[in-house]
Each structure stands twice: as C-alpha cells, then as structure tokens.
Amino acid sequence: MSVETPYKVTGMSCGGCAKKVRGKLEQLPGWVSADITPKEGVVRLTTDAAVPEEQVREAVQSAGFTYGGVLA
C-alpha cells in the first residue's frame, strides 16, 4: 500500500531545482516516486510506508530549499 503526502517546498524555480530535491528524496526509506511542481512549490511524495516528517524536512533542506510542512 502506497502513501502519498503533499509537502510545501519553497525556493524551487525550475526542473533543475526539482531534480535536486528528487535526488535527496530518493534516499528516503520506502521511496517510490515524487511528483514535483517547482513553480507551485509542491512536492507529492509517494512511499511504501509512512516516512517521518523530520526525514522529509532534512532531505529538502539538504537540497538547499525551504521546507514548509505538510499540505492539507
């Protein structure tokens, strides 16, 4: 069963930004895919189990962007 969670990520402006974020998210345990919309600042992360929000925040920040939390 996959879990899809949308996150707000600010500072992205192009496909290169999305690639940096995706590269870090791919290292998370249970990673399946990530749908990233840079100009809207939205990352929809799909994993095969829930991933602690702290791990997502660290991945986003290590890519050089600002983590804005889970979107409702």
N, CA, C and O atoms as a Maestro MAE file, in Angstrom:
{
 s_m_m2io_version
 :::
 2.0.0
}

f_m_ct {
 s_m_title
 :::
 protein
 m_atom[288] {
  # First column is atom index #
  i_m_mmod_type
  r_m_x_coord
  r_m_y_coord
  r_m_z_coord
  i_m_residue_number
  s_m_chain_name
  s_m_pdb_residue_name
  s_m_pdb_atom_name
  i_m_atomic_number
  :::
  1 25 0.840 -1.185 0.000 1 A "MET " " N  " 7
  2 3 0.000 0.000 0.000 1 A "MET " " CA " 6
  3 2 0.886 1.250 0.000 1 A "MET " " C  " 6
  4 15 1.737 1.414 0.875 1 A "MET " " O  " 8
  5 25 0.685 2.108 -0.965 2 A "SER " " N  " 7
  6 3 1.475 3.330 -1.072 2 A "SER " " CA " 6
  7 2 0.841 4.464 -0.284 2 A "SER " " C  " 6
  8 15 -0.377 4.531 -0.121 2 A "SER " " O  " 8
  9 25 1.698 5.351 0.199 3 A "VAL " " N  " 7
  10 3 1.267 6.532 0.926 3 A "VAL " " CA " 6
  11 2 1.729 7.743 0.136 3 A "VAL " " C  " 6
  12 15 2.922 7.894 -0.124 3 A "VAL " " O  " 8
  13 25 0.784 8.623 -0.255 4 A "GLU " " N  " 7
  14 3 1.147 9.858 -0.955 4 A "GLU " " CA " 6
  15 2 0.903 11.036 -0.030 4 A "GLU " " C  " 6
  16 15 -0.191 11.193 0.512 4 A "GLU " " O  " 8
  17 25 1.931 11.868 0.151 5 A "THR " " N  " 7
  18 3 1.829 13.020 1.034 5 A "THR " " CA " 6
  19 2 2.328 14.259 0.304 5 A "THR " " C  " 6
  20 15 3.436 14.260 -0.232 5 A "THR " " O  " 8
  21 25 1.505 15.330 0.279 6 A "PRO " " N  " 7
  22 3 1.944 16.575 -0.353 6 A "PRO " " CA " 6
  23 2 2.669 17.476 0.657 6 A "PRO " " C  " 6
  24 15 2.248 17.609 1.806 6 A "PRO " " O  " 8
  25 25 3.752 18.081 0.205 7 A "TYR " " N  " 7
  26 3 4.539 18.982 1.051 7 A "TYR " " CA " 6
  27 2 4.740 20.310 0.344 7 A "TYR " " C  " 6
  28 15 4.778 20.368 -0.885 7 A "TYR " " O  " 8
  29 25 4.868 21.370 1.119 8 A "LYS " " N  " 7
  30 3 5.205 22.689 0.583 8 A "LYS " " CA " 6
  31 2 6.718 22.845 0.642 8 A "LYS " " C  " 6
  32 15 7.331 22.639 1.690 8 A "LYS " " O  " 8
  33 25 7.314 23.208 -0.485 9 A "VAL " " N  " 7
  34 3 8.758 23.440 -0.563 9 A "VAL " " CA " 6
  35 2 8.960 24.745 -1.321 9 A "VAL " " C  " 6
  36 15 8.542 24.862 -2.474 9 A "VAL " " O  " 8
  37 25 9.588 25.715 -0.694 10 A "THR " " N  " 7
  38 3 9.790 26.995 -1.356 10 A "THR " " CA " 6
  39 2 11.235 27.159 -1.797 10 A "THR " " C  " 6
  40 15 12.158 26.555 -1.251 10 A "THR " " O  " 8
  41 25 11.391 28.012 -2.818 11 A "GLY " " N  " 7
  42 3 12.715 28.292 -3.351 11 A "GLY " " CA " 6
  43 2 13.007 27.595 -4.663 11 A "GLY " " C  " 6
  44 15 14.016 27.889 -5.304 11 A "GLY " " O  " 8
  45 25 12.140 26.671 -5.080 12 A "MET " " N  " 7
  46 3 12.346 25.973 -6.356 12 A "MET " " CA " 6
  47 2 11.816 26.854 -7.487 12 A "MET " " C  " 6
  48 15 10.798 27.530 -7.333 12 A "MET " " O  " 8
  49 25 12.518 26.841 -8.631 13 A "SER " " N  " 7
  50 3 12.060 27.658 -9.748 13 A "SER " " CA " 6
  51 2 12.122 26.942 -11.094 13 A "SER " " C  " 6
  52 15 11.623 27.458 -12.095 13 A "SER " " O  " 8
  53 25 12.735 25.751 -11.125 14 A "CYS " " N  " 7
  54 3 12.921 25.102 -12.426 14 A "CYS " " CA " 6
  55 2 13.075 23.589 -12.267 14 A "CYS " " C  " 6
  56 15 13.048 23.057 -11.157 14 A "CYS " " O  " 8
  57 25 13.233 22.923 -13.384 15 A "GLY " " N  " 7
  58 3 13.427 21.479 -13.380 15 A "GLY " " CA " 6
  59 2 14.700 21.055 -12.671 15 A "GLY " " C  " 6
  60 15 14.753 19.981 -12.070 15 A "GLY " " O  " 8
  61 25 15.730 21.897 -12.739 16 A "GLY " " N  " 7
  62 3 16.974 21.594 -12.043 16 A "GLY " " CA " 6
  63 2 16.773 21.563 -10.530 16 A "GLY " " C  " 6
  64 15 17.344 20.727 -9.830 16 A "GLY " " O  " 8
  65 25 15.954 22.485 -10.044 17 A "CYS " " N  " 7
  66 3 15.621 22.512 -8.611 17 A "CYS " " CA " 6
  67 2 14.890 21.227 -8.232 17 A "CYS " " C  " 6
  68 15 15.197 20.598 -7.219 17 A "CYS " " O  " 8
  69 25 13.923 20.849 -9.058 18 A "ALA " " N  " 7
  70 3 13.152 19.636 -8.796 18 A "ALA " " CA " 6
  71 2 14.069 18.414 -8.775 18 A "ALA " " C  " 6
  72 15 13.890 17.508 -7.961 18 A "ALA " " O  " 8
  73 25 15.044 18.399 -9.668 19 A "LYS " " N  " 7
  74 3 15.984 17.272 -9.738 19 A "LYS " " CA " 6
  75 2 16.810 17.170 -8.454 19 A "LYS " " C  " 6
  76 15 17.063 16.068 -7.968 19 A "LYS " " O  " 8
  77 25 17.231 18.307 -7.906 20 A "LYS " " N  " 7
  78 3 17.988 18.308 -6.654 20 A "LYS " " CA " 6
  79 2 17.154 17.742 -5.511 20 A "LYS " " C  " 6
  80 15 17.627 16.917 -4.729 20 A "LYS " " O  " 8
  81 25 15.898 18.201 -5.428 21 A "VAL " " N  " 7
  82 3 15.014 17.725 -4.362 21 A "VAL " " CA " 6
  83 2 14.739 16.234 -4.535 21 A "VAL " " C  " 6
  84 15 14.812 15.469 -3.573 21 A "VAL " " O  " 8
  85 25 14.423 15.823 -5.765 22 A "ARG " " N  " 7
  86 3 14.142 14.413 -6.028 22 A "ARG " " CA " 6
  87 2 15.336 13.532 -5.642 22 A "ARG " " C  " 6
  88 15 15.160 12.457 -5.070 22 A "ARG " " O  " 8
  89 25 16.533 13.988 -5.954 23 A "GLY " " N  " 7
  90 3 17.738 13.225 -5.623 23 A "GLY " " CA " 6
  91 2 17.856 12.949 -4.134 23 A "GLY " " C  " 6
  92 15 18.272 11.862 -3.733 23 A "GLY " " O  " 8
  93 25 17.492 13.921 -3.317 24 A "LYS " " N  " 7
  94 3 17.540 13.739 -1.860 24 A "LYS " " CA " 6
  95 2 16.379 12.861 -1.378 24 A "LYS " " C  " 6
  96 15 16.559 12.022 -0.496 24 A "LYS " " O  " 8
  97 25 15.201 13.053 -1.953 25 A "LEU " " N  " 7
  98 3 14.038 12.255 -1.535 25 A "LEU " " CA " 6
  99 2 14.198 10.785 -1.890 25 A "LEU " " C  " 6
  100 15 13.696 9.914 -1.181 25 A "LEU " " O  " 8
  101 25 14.897 10.508 -2.988 26 A "GLU " " N  " 7
  102 3 15.117 9.119 -3.408 26 A "GLU " " CA " 6
  103 2 15.893 8.327 -2.359 26 A "GLU " " C  " 6
  104 15 15.846 7.097 -2.351 26 A "GLU " " O  " 8
  105 25 16.596 9.012 -1.488 27 A "GLN " " N  " 7
  106 3 17.383 8.347 -0.457 27 A "GLN " " CA " 6
  107 2 16.558 7.978 0.785 27 A "GLN " " C  " 6
  108 15 17.045 7.281 1.675 27 A "GLN " " O  " 8
  109 25 15.315 8.448 0.835 28 A "LEU " " N  " 7
  110 3 14.462 8.142 1.988 28 A "LEU " " CA " 6
  111 2 14.036 6.676 1.968 28 A "LEU " " C  " 6
  112 15 13.844 6.101 0.896 28 A "LEU " " O  " 8
  113 25 13.886 6.071 3.141 29 A "PRO " " N  " 7
  114 3 13.420 4.678 3.184 29 A "PRO " " CA " 6
  115 2 11.995 4.586 2.648 29 A "PRO " " C  " 6
  116 15 11.140 5.397 3.003 29 A "PRO " " O  " 8
  117 25 11.744 3.610 1.805 30 A "GLY " " N  " 7
  118 3 10.401 3.397 1.276 30 A "GLY " " CA " 6
  119 2 10.044 4.266 0.086 30 A "GLY " " C  " 6
  120 15 8.902 4.242 -0.373 30 A "GLY " " O  " 8
  121 25 11.014 5.046 -0.431 31 A "TRP " " N  " 7
  122 3 10.736 5.934 -1.551 31 A "TRP " " CA " 6
  123 2 10.180 5.160 -2.737 31 A "TRP " " C  " 6
  124 15 10.707 4.110 -3.105 31 A "TRP " " O  " 8
  125 25 9.106 5.686 -3.338 32 A "VAL " " N  " 7
  126 3 8.541 5.113 -4.556 32 A "VAL " " CA " 6
  127 2 8.666 6.120 -5.696 32 A "VAL " " C  " 6
  128 15 9.198 5.796 -6.758 32 A "VAL " " O  " 8
  129 25 8.172 7.347 -5.475 33 A "SER " " N  " 7
  130 3 8.251 8.386 -6.500 33 A "SER " " CA " 6
  131 2 7.993 9.752 -5.871 33 A "SER " " C  " 6
  132 15 7.585 9.858 -4.714 33 A "SER " " O  " 8
  133 25 8.241 10.792 -6.666 34 A "ALA " " N  " 7
  134 3 7.959 12.156 -6.229 34 A "ALA " " CA " 6
  135 2 7.486 12.956 -7.434 34 A "ALA " " C  " 6
  136 15 8.163 13.007 -8.461 34 A "ALA " " O  " 8
  137 25 6.326 13.577 -7.301 35 A "ASP " " N  " 7
  138 3 5.794 14.467 -8.330 35 A "ASP " " CA " 6
  139 2 6.060 15.885 -7.819 35 A "ASP " " C  " 6
  140 15 5.491 16.307 -6.812 35 A "ASP " " O  " 8
  141 25 6.922 16.608 -8.518 36 A "ILE " " N  " 7
  142 3 7.369 17.912 -8.041 36 A "ILE " " CA " 6
  143 2 6.955 18.998 -9.020 36 A "ILE " " C  " 6
  144 15 7.232 18.905 -10.216 36 A "ILE " " O  " 8
  145 25 6.288 20.032 -8.506 37 A "THR " " N  " 7
  146 3 5.872 21.181 -9.296 37 A "THR " " CA " 6
  147 2 6.621 22.403 -8.756 37 A "THR " " C  " 6
  148 15 6.155 23.051 -7.819 37 A "THR " " O  " 8
  149 25 7.782 22.718 -9.345 38 A "PRO " " N  " 7
  150 3 8.640 23.773 -8.793 38 A "PRO " " CA " 6
  151 2 7.962 25.129 -8.620 38 A "PRO " " C  " 6
  152 15 8.065 25.737 -7.555 38 A "PRO " " O  " 8
  153 25 7.279 25.603 -9.638 39 A "LYS " " N  " 7
  154 3 6.713 26.955 -9.570 39 A "LYS " " CA " 6
  155 2 5.594 27.073 -8.546 39 A "LYS " " C  " 6
  156 15 5.352 28.160 -8.022 39 A "LYS " " O  " 8
  157 25 4.911 25.978 -8.252 40 A "GLU " " N  " 7
  158 3 3.869 25.985 -7.223 40 A "GLU " " CA " 6
  159 2 4.454 25.645 -5.852 40 A "GLU " " C  " 6
  160 15 3.803 25.853 -4.828 40 A "GLU " " O  " 8
  161 25 5.664 25.130 -5.836 41 A "GLY " " N  " 7
  162 3 6.301 24.773 -4.578 41 A "GLY " " CA " 6
  163 2 5.661 23.577 -3.901 41 A "GLY " " C  " 6
  164 15 5.547 23.525 -2.677 41 A "GLY " " O  " 8
  165 25 5.240 22.604 -4.726 42 A "VAL " " N  " 7
  166 3 4.563 21.427 -4.190 42 A "VAL " " CA " 6
  167 2 5.344 20.161 -4.550 42 A "VAL " " C  " 6
  168 15 5.755 19.965 -5.694 42 A "VAL " " O  " 8
  169 25 5.533 19.313 -3.543 43 A "VAL " " N  " 7
  170 3 6.161 18.014 -3.728 43 A "VAL " " CA " 6
  171 2 5.175 16.964 -3.241 43 A "VAL " " C  " 6
  172 15 4.789 16.976 -2.072 43 A "VAL " " O  " 8
  173 25 4.760 16.052 -4.125 44 A "ARG " " N  " 7
  174 3 3.888 14.943 -3.734 44 A "ARG " " CA " 6
  175 2 4.765 13.696 -3.670 44 A "ARG " " C  " 6
  176 15 5.139 13.114 -4.688 44 A "ARG " " O  " 8
  177 25 5.074 13.316 -2.448 45 A "LEU " " N  " 7
  178 3 5.969 12.193 -2.213 45 A "LEU " " CA " 6
  179 2 5.164 10.918 -2.024 45 A "LEU " " C  " 6
  180 15 4.242 10.877 -1.210 45 A "LEU " " O  " 8
  181 25 5.510 9.880 -2.773 46 A "THR " " N  " 7
  182 3 4.867 8.580 -2.624 46 A "THR " " CA " 6
  183 2 5.888 7.604 -2.066 46 A "THR " " C  " 6
  184 15 6.986 7.450 -2.601 46 A "THR " " O  " 8
  185 25 5.499 6.945 -0.974 47 A "THR " " N  " 7
  186 3 6.361 5.971 -0.321 47 A "THR " " CA " 6
  187 2 5.549 4.709 -0.050 47 A "THR " " C  " 6
  188 15 4.319 4.724 -0.103 47 A "THR " " O  " 8
  189 25 6.255 3.615 0.241 48 A "ASP " " N  " 7
  190 3 5.526 2.374 0.509 48 A "ASP " " CA " 6
  191 2 5.142 2.240 1.977 48 A "ASP " " C  " 6
  192 15 4.540 1.240 2.369 48 A "ASP " " O  " 8
  193 25 5.483 3.235 2.792 49 A "ALA " " N  " 7
  194 3 5.082 3.306 4.197 49 A "ALA " " CA " 6
  195 2 5.270 4.756 4.637 49 A "ALA " " C  " 6
  196 15 5.972 5.524 3.979 49 A "ALA " " O  " 8
  197 25 4.651 5.118 5.731 50 A "ALA " " N  " 7
  198 3 4.782 6.491 6.225 50 A "ALA " " CA " 6
  199 2 6.246 6.798 6.547 50 A "ALA " " C  " 6
  200 15 6.952 5.978 7.135 50 A "ALA " " O  " 8
  201 25 6.683 7.985 6.153 51 A "VAL " " N  " 7
  202 3 8.046 8.449 6.429 51 A "VAL " " CA " 6
  203 2 7.930 9.591 7.443 51 A "VAL " " C  " 6
  204 15 7.110 10.491 7.263 51 A "VAL " " O  " 8
  205 25 8.732 9.566 8.493 52 A "PRO " " N  " 7
  206 3 8.681 10.662 9.470 52 A "PRO " " CA " 6
  207 2 8.911 12.018 8.795 52 A "PRO " " C  " 6
  208 15 9.804 12.165 7.961 52 A "PRO " " O  " 8
  209 25 8.101 12.991 9.165 53 A "GLU " " N  " 7
  210 3 8.185 14.317 8.560 53 A "GLU " " CA " 6
  211 2 9.582 14.921 8.730 53 A "GLU " " C  " 6
  212 15 10.051 15.646 7.853 53 A "GLU " " O  " 8
  213 25 10.236 14.635 9.831 54 A "GLU " " N  " 7
  214 3 11.582 15.148 10.090 54 A "GLU " " CA " 6
  215 2 12.556 14.708 8.992 54 A "GLU " " C  " 6
  216 15 13.420 15.483 8.582 54 A "GLU " " O  " 8
  217 25 12.419 13.474 8.520 55 A "GLN " " N  " 7
  218 3 13.302 12.974 7.465 55 A "GLN " " CA " 6
  219 2 13.055 13.711 6.149 55 A "GLN " " C  " 6
  220 15 13.994 14.005 5.410 55 A "GLN " " O  " 8
  221 25 11.795 14.007 5.865 56 A "VAL " " N  " 7
  222 3 11.467 14.746 4.642 56 A "VAL " " CA " 6
  223 2 12.033 16.158 4.743 56 A "VAL " " C  " 6
  224 15 12.626 16.661 3.789 56 A "VAL " " O  " 8
  225 25 11.852 16.797 5.897 57 A "ARG " " N  " 7
  226 3 12.372 18.148 6.111 57 A "ARG " " CA " 6
  227 2 13.889 18.180 5.905 57 A "ARG " " C  " 6
  228 15 14.403 19.065 5.222 57 A "ARG " " O  " 8
  229 25 14.590 17.234 6.484 58 A "GLU " " N  " 7
  230 3 16.050 17.185 6.349 58 A "GLU " " CA " 6
  231 2 16.471 16.984 4.892 58 A "GLU " " C  " 6
  232 15 17.444 17.586 4.439 58 A "GLU " " O  " 8
  233 25 15.746 16.145 4.163 59 A "ALA " " N  " 7
  234 3 16.067 15.905 2.754 59 A "ALA " " CA " 6
  235 2 15.896 17.181 1.932 59 A "ALA " " C  " 6
  236 15 16.755 17.528 1.121 59 A "ALA " " O  " 8
  237 25 14.779 17.876 2.150 60 A "VAL " " N  " 7
  238 3 14.509 19.116 1.415 60 A "VAL " " CA " 6
  239 2 15.561 20.179 1.741 60 A "VAL " " C  " 6
  240 15 16.082 20.842 0.845 60 A "VAL " " O  " 8
  241 25 15.861 20.331 3.014 61 A "GLN " " N  " 7
  242 3 16.832 21.346 3.416 61 A "GLN " " CA " 6
  243 2 18.240 21.012 2.922 61 A "GLN " " C  " 6
  244 15 19.004 21.911 2.571 61 A "GLN " " O  " 8
  245 25 18.583 19.731 2.894 62 A "SER " " N  " 7
  246 3 19.911 19.362 2.407 62 A "SER " " CA " 6
  247 2 20.045 19.590 0.911 62 A "SER " " C  " 6
  248 15 21.156 19.680 0.390 62 A "SER " " O  " 8
  249 25 18.898 19.687 0.208 63 A "ALA " " N  " 7
  250 3 18.924 20.007 -1.220 63 A "ALA " " CA " 6
  251 2 19.032 21.515 -1.434 63 A "ALA " " C  " 6
  252 15 19.218 21.973 -2.562 63 A "ALA " " O  " 8
  253 25 18.914 22.288 -0.348 64 A "GLY " " N  " 7
  254 3 19.062 23.742 -0.446 64 A "GLY " " CA " 6
  255 2 17.771 24.528 -0.528 64 A "GLY " " C  " 6
  256 15 17.772 25.689 -0.937 64 A "GLY " " O  " 8
  257 25 16.655 23.894 -0.138 65 A "PHE " " N  " 7
  258 3 15.364 24.562 -0.236 65 A "PHE " " CA " 6
  259 2 14.680 24.632 1.114 65 A "PHE " " C  " 6
  260 15 15.121 23.997 2.072 65 A "PHE " " O  " 8
  261 25 13.605 25.401 1.195 66 A "THR " " N  " 7
  262 3 12.912 25.629 2.455 66 A "THR " " CA " 6
  263 2 11.710 24.715 2.567 66 A "THR " " C  " 6
  264 15 10.830 24.714 1.707 66 A "THR " " O  " 8
  265 25 11.683 23.942 3.632 67 A "TYR " " N  " 7
  266 3 10.590 23.019 3.898 67 A "TYR " " CA " 6
  267 2 9.450 23.780 4.554 67 A "TYR " " C  " 6
  268 15 9.652 24.478 5.548 67 A "TYR " " O  " 8
  269 25 8.247 23.646 3.995 68 A "GLY " " N  " 7
  270 3 7.090 24.395 4.509 68 A "GLY " " CA " 6
  271 2 6.030 23.541 5.181 68 A "GLY " " C  " 6
  272 15 4.987 24.061 5.577 68 A "GLY " " O  " 8
  273 25 6.267 22.244 5.319 69 A "GLY " " N  " 7
  274 3 5.310 21.391 6.011 69 A "GLY " " CA " 6
  275 2 4.381 20.623 5.095 69 A "GLY " " C  " 6
  276 15 4.427 20.756 3.872 69 A "GLY " " O  " 8
  277 25 3.538 19.818 5.717 70 A "VAL " " N  " 7
  278 3 2.561 19.010 5.005 70 A "VAL " " CA " 6
  279 2 1.413 19.893 4.568 70 A "VAL " " C  " 6
  280 15 0.924 20.714 5.344 70 A "VAL " " O  " 8
  281 25 0.980 19.727 3.330 71 A "LEU " " N  " 7
  282 3 -0.190 20.471 2.826 71 A "LEU " " CA " 6
  283 2 -1.457 19.725 3.200 71 A "LEU " " C  " 6
  284 15 -1.502 18.495 3.177 71 A "LEU " " O  " 8
  285 25 -2.483 20.484 3.545 72 A "ALA " " N  " 7
  286 3 -3.760 19.872 3.911 72 A "ALA " " CA " 6
  287 2 -4.520 19.411 2.696 72 A "ALA " " C  " 6
  288 15 -5.619 18.871 2.824 72 A "ALA " " O  " 8
  :::
 }
 m_bond[287] {
  # First column is bond index #
  i_m_from
  i_m_to
  i_m_order
  :::
  1 1 2 1
  2 2 3 1
  3 3 4 2
  4 3 5 1
  5 5 6 1
  6 6 7 1
  7 7 8 2
  8 7 9 1
  9 9 10 1
  10 10 11 1
  11 11 12 2
  12 11 13 1
  13 13 14 1
  14 14 15 1
  15 15 16 2
  16 15 17 1
  17 17 18 1
  18 18 19 1
  19 19 20 2
  20 19 21 1
  21 21 22 1
  22 22 23 1
  23 23 24 2
  24 23 25 1
  25 25 26 1
  26 26 27 1
  27 27 28 2
  28 27 29 1
  29 29 30 1
  30 30 31 1
  31 31 32 2
  32 31 33 1
  33 33 34 1
  34 34 35 1
  35 35 36 2
  36 35 37 1
  37 37 38 1
  38 38 39 1
  39 39 40 2
  40 39 41 1
  41 41 42 1
  42 42 43 1
  43 43 44 2
  44 43 45 1
  45 45 46 1
  46 46 47 1
  47 47 48 2
  48 47 49 1
  49 49 50 1
  50 50 51 1
  51 51 52 2
  52 51 53 1
  53 53 54 1
  54 54 55 1
  55 55 56 2
  56 55 57 1
  57 57 58 1
  58 58 59 1
  59 59 60 2
  60 59 61 1
  61 61 62 1
  62 62 63 1
  63 63 64 2
  64 63 65 1
  65 65 66 1
  66 66 67 1
  67 67 68 2
  68 67 69 1
  69 69 70 1
  70 70 71 1
  71 71 72 2
  72 71 73 1
  73 73 74 1
  74 74 75 1
  75 75 76 2
  76 75 77 1
  77 77 78 1
  78 78 79 1
  79 79 80 2
  80 79 81 1
  81 81 82 1
  82 82 83 1
  83 83 84 2
  84 83 85 1
  85 85 86 1
  86 86 87 1
  87 87 88 2
  88 87 89 1
  89 89 90 1
  90 90 91 1
  91 91 92 2
  92 91 93 1
  93 93 94 1
  94 94 95 1
  95 95 96 2
  96 95 97 1
  97 97 98 1
  98 98 99 1
  99 99 100 2
  100 99 101 1
  101 101 102 1
  102 102 103 1
  103 103 104 2
  104 103 105 1
  105 105 106 1
  106 106 107 1
  107 107 108 2
  108 107 109 1
  109 109 110 1
  110 110 111 1
  111 111 112 2
  112 111 113 1
  113 113 114 1
  114 114 115 1
  115 115 116 2
  116 115 117 1
  117 117 118 1
  118 118 119 1
  119 119 120 2
  120 119 121 1
  121 121 122 1
  122 122 123 1
  123 123 124 2
  124 123 125 1
  125 125 126 1
  126 126 127 1
  127 127 128 2
  128 127 129 1
  129 129 130 1
  130 130 131 1
  131 131 132 2
  132 131 133 1
  133 133 134 1
  134 134 135 1
  135 135 136 2
  136 135 137 1
  137 137 138 1
  138 138 139 1
  139 139 140 2
  140 139 141 1
  141 141 142 1
  142 142 143 1
  143 143 144 2
  144 143 145 1
  145 145 146 1
  146 146 147 1
  147 147 148 2
  148 147 149 1
  149 149 150 1
  150 150 151 1
  151 151 152 2
  152 151 153 1
  153 153 154 1
  154 154 155 1
  155 155 156 2
  156 155 157 1
  157 157 158 1
  158 158 159 1
  159 159 160 2
  160 159 161 1
  161 161 162 1
  162 162 163 1
  163 163 164 2
  164 163 165 1
  165 165 166 1
  166 166 167 1
  167 167 168 2
  168 167 169 1
  169 169 170 1
  170 170 171 1
  171 171 172 2
  172 171 173 1
  173 173 174 1
  174 174 175 1
  175 175 176 2
  176 175 177 1
  177 177 178 1
  178 178 179 1
  179 179 180 2
  180 179 181 1
  181 181 182 1
  182 182 183 1
  183 183 184 2
  184 183 185 1
  185 185 186 1
  186 186 187 1
  187 187 188 2
  188 187 189 1
  189 189 190 1
  190 190 191 1
  191 191 192 2
  192 191 193 1
  193 193 194 1
  194 194 195 1
  195 195 196 2
  196 195 197 1
  197 197 198 1
  198 198 199 1
  199 199 200 2
  200 199 201 1
  201 201 202 1
  202 202 203 1
  203 203 204 2
  204 203 205 1
  205 205 206 1
  206 206 207 1
  207 207 208 2
  208 207 209 1
  209 209 210 1
  210 210 211 1
  211 211 212 2
  212 211 213 1
  213 213 214 1
  214 214 215 1
  215 215 216 2
  216 215 217 1
  217 217 218 1
  218 218 219 1
  219 219 220 2
  220 219 221 1
  221 221 222 1
  222 222 223 1
  223 223 224 2
  224 223 225 1
  225 225 226 1
  226 226 227 1
  227 227 228 2
  228 227 229 1
  229 229 230 1
  230 230 231 1
  231 231 232 2
  232 231 233 1
  233 233 234 1
  234 234 235 1
  235 235 236 2
  236 235 237 1
  237 237 238 1
  238 238 239 1
  239 239 240 2
  240 239 241 1
  241 241 242 1
  242 242 243 1
  243 243 244 2
  244 243 245 1
  245 245 246 1
  246 246 247 1
  247 247 248 2
  248 247 249 1
  249 249 250 1
  250 250 251 1
  251 251 252 2
  252 251 253 1
  253 253 254 1
  254 254 255 1
  255 255 256 2
  256 255 257 1
  257 257 258 1
  258 258 259 1
  259 259 260 2
  260 259 261 1
  261 261 262 1
  262 262 263 1
  263 263 264 2
  264 263 265 1
  265 265 266 1
  266 266 267 1
  267 267 268 2
  268 267 269 1
  269 269 270 1
  270 270 271 1
  271 271 272 2
  272 271 273 1
  273 273 274 1
  274 274 275 1
  275 275 276 2
  276 275 277 1
  277 277 278 1
  278 278 279 1
  279 279 280 2
  280 279 281 1
  281 281 282 1
  282 282 283 1
  283 283 284 2
  284 283 285 1
  285 285 286 1
  286 286 287 1
  287 287 288 2
  :::
 }
}
